[in-house]
Amino acid sequence: MSLQIYRNKIDKIDNDILDLLERRKLFSKIISKIKAKKNLPLTDLEREDKILHRLKSKSTKFKDSQIDSMFQNIIQSCKE
């Protein structure tokens, strides 16, 4: 396959990732509203740790530190 074919595949994946991240942000906003109504703290460090642990145990291509970096940014971005 040519270089451009692989670049097109990456572009498609990037678009899919963005779509999924936007859905994640939407669900995070909904959860924030539910938490506000129930007077719960917006940040749940235990839940965030569980997410990171689950993803690190699932990943076969990324180092733990890479998972931490990527998903801490995603989590933080979804809170804003």
N, C-alpha and C positions, 0 to 999 in steps of 0.2 A: 504494500500500500504506500501511497505517496504521503509526504509530510502534510499536505493540505487536508487529506482525508482524516488524519489523526487530529489535526487542529480543529476540524469541524466537529469531531466527536467530543473533544474537550469543550468546545463552545456549547454544545448541546448539554453536556453534563453541568457546566457552569450555570446555564439557564435553569436547569432542573433544581440545582442547589439553591439558587436565588428564590425560586418559587416556593420551595420547602421552607426556607428561612422566613419568608414573608408569612406563610401559614403559621409557623411556630410563633412569630411575633403576635399575630392575631390571637392565638390561643392564650398566650401569656397575658395579653391585655384583658381578656375575658376572666382569666384566673385572678388578676389584680383586682378587678371589680368585685368578684365574689369575696375575696379576702377583705377588701375594704368594708363591704356590707357586714361581714362577720367579725370585724375588728381584729383580724389576724395580721401578723407582721407580713410585709410584702416579701421580705427575704427569708428563705428557709435554707440555711446552710447545710442542714442534714440532707435535705432533698437534693441540693446541688452536688454534694459529695457522692450520693448514691448514683446520680446521673453519670458523673465522671468515672466512678468505679465500674459501672456497667459498660460504658463505652470502651474503657481501657481493656476490660476483660474480653470484649468482643473483637477489638481491632487486631488485625494480623500484619498490617503494613505500617502503622505509626507507632512511634515511641510514646510512652506514657506522658512525657513532658510535652509532646506535640499535641496530644489529645487535650491535656490540661489547657494549653495555650489557646487552641482553636475554640474549644467549647466554653471556656471562661469568657472569651470575647463574645461568643454567641449569646450566652446567658445574660451577660451585662447589656448587650445591645437590645435584647428583647425586653429588658426592664425599662428602657428609656422611652 
